[in-house]
Amino acid sequence: MPRSYFALHGVMGWCNLTLAASAIYLYLGVPLAMREHGWSGTEIGLFQVSGLPVVLKFLMASPVDKFRFAQSNYLKWAALLSIGFVMCLWALAGAAMRFQSLFLIALCMTLVSTWLDVPINAFVLQRLPESERCKSGAIRSAVTALASVIGGGLMLLVYDRWGWQWPFYSFILMAGVGALAMYWADCRYPVQHDEPQQSKANLSLWTMWRSYFQRPNLLAWNVILILHFPFIGAAWLYLKPTMLAFGLTVAEIAWLSAWAGLVAAFASFFYSQTLKHWSLNRAVSVFSVINAVALFSLYAVSAKQWHDWRLIASVMSVAIALGLSSGVLFAGIMSQCRPELAASDYGIQSSLFSLSRIVVPISAGVLLDRLGFSGMYLGLACCALLVSLVCCFVFEERNKHISIASRG
């Protein structure tokens, strides 16, 4: 009888939920508090620079494969990094609402959580058969969307009710549960793929990175990782300040954000259940069009100052676009990881995925200060439209000859 991997997916989901929810609260929930304290759009955008270590994930990932423990390598790496993660959360709980202190602590937390993300997902990849890995990526995306309900909704209610510290204390508790769950999974699920051979472990970091980019048919996929997501992601970042400017209360914003997160999670879960009917190229092209449509709807709402059902419909359309886009990208990332270098390949792709996610919100913040919310959303929508045209006319043409979903 085939082994069920439901529990292993659950462990991966909980650990990624903890990391994602804490990051979402820090970069999507905390900006609401910043806006309440009078921070400008440029300051909020610059605060996103503290997420820069996400782009450098490839530098942190390869050492996890190169400097190995004799047994349970990924589990032990995760345990060590979890200690640093909890310490950063504790420091944030006691931080003052000043740019310098918040920026430095957020930078340290992003560094540790970015590094921790690598052994957690490599740990799961090592124990999943090939048939479960794409599903794992899509489920991870659904969990990330669900994390927005916690980080961008529930924790805002906790902050509004009990104060600044308690959201971070909650994340510390979640991290402890995740650590215990990983230890349990290590005992129950054997490794599907052998640990890297000594020749693989002795590869230099440069050789690991170069070997990824030398794999055939990955250029189009790498371009997609950089361009597909950042514009809809930036819109998601500025949704809460937009709703605050429209006059919604913190509680109303939290509830609407929670429902939007659930919609995004459902969209990712829908893709995970239907991915066998989609080629990766086709899904990327269709979802890029959905991104553009959602952003143009948000531009119309902000330009006309609609505060009624049209605002809710636009927010939900952005949530659907976010869930679908992140679902297809995470599924692709998981499928492109080589078992013997899972951490390194995962880190490189995550860095490419995160590169433009750092730059675009800063540019969007500048547009917000100069042109207002409608001007910012129009700029994001035009960029997303350009990306959708590239996907439809270039990547669909390539799909006739190669499949970017194939592994090198």
Secondary structure, DSSP 8 states (H G I E B T S, - for coil): -----HHHHHHHHHHHHHHHHHHHIIIIIHHHHHHHTT--HHHHHHHGGGGGGGTTHHHHHHHHHHS--SSSHHHHHHHHHHHHHHHHHHHHHT--S-HHHHHHHHHHHHHHHHHHHHHHHHHHHTTS-HHHHHHHHHHHHHHHHHHHHIIIIIHHHHHHHH-SHHHHHHHHHHHHHHHHHHHHHHHHS--SS----HHHHTS-HHHHHHHHHTSTT-HHHHHHHHHSSHHHHHHHHHHHHHHHHTT--HHHHHHHHHHHHHHHHHHHHHHHHHGGGS-HHHHHHHHHHHHHHHHHHHHHHHHHT--SHHHHHHHHHHHHHHHHHHHHHHHHHHHT--GGGHHHHHHHHHHHHHHHHHHHHHHHHHHHHHHHHHHHHHHHHHHHHHHHHHIIIIIHHHTTT--TTS--
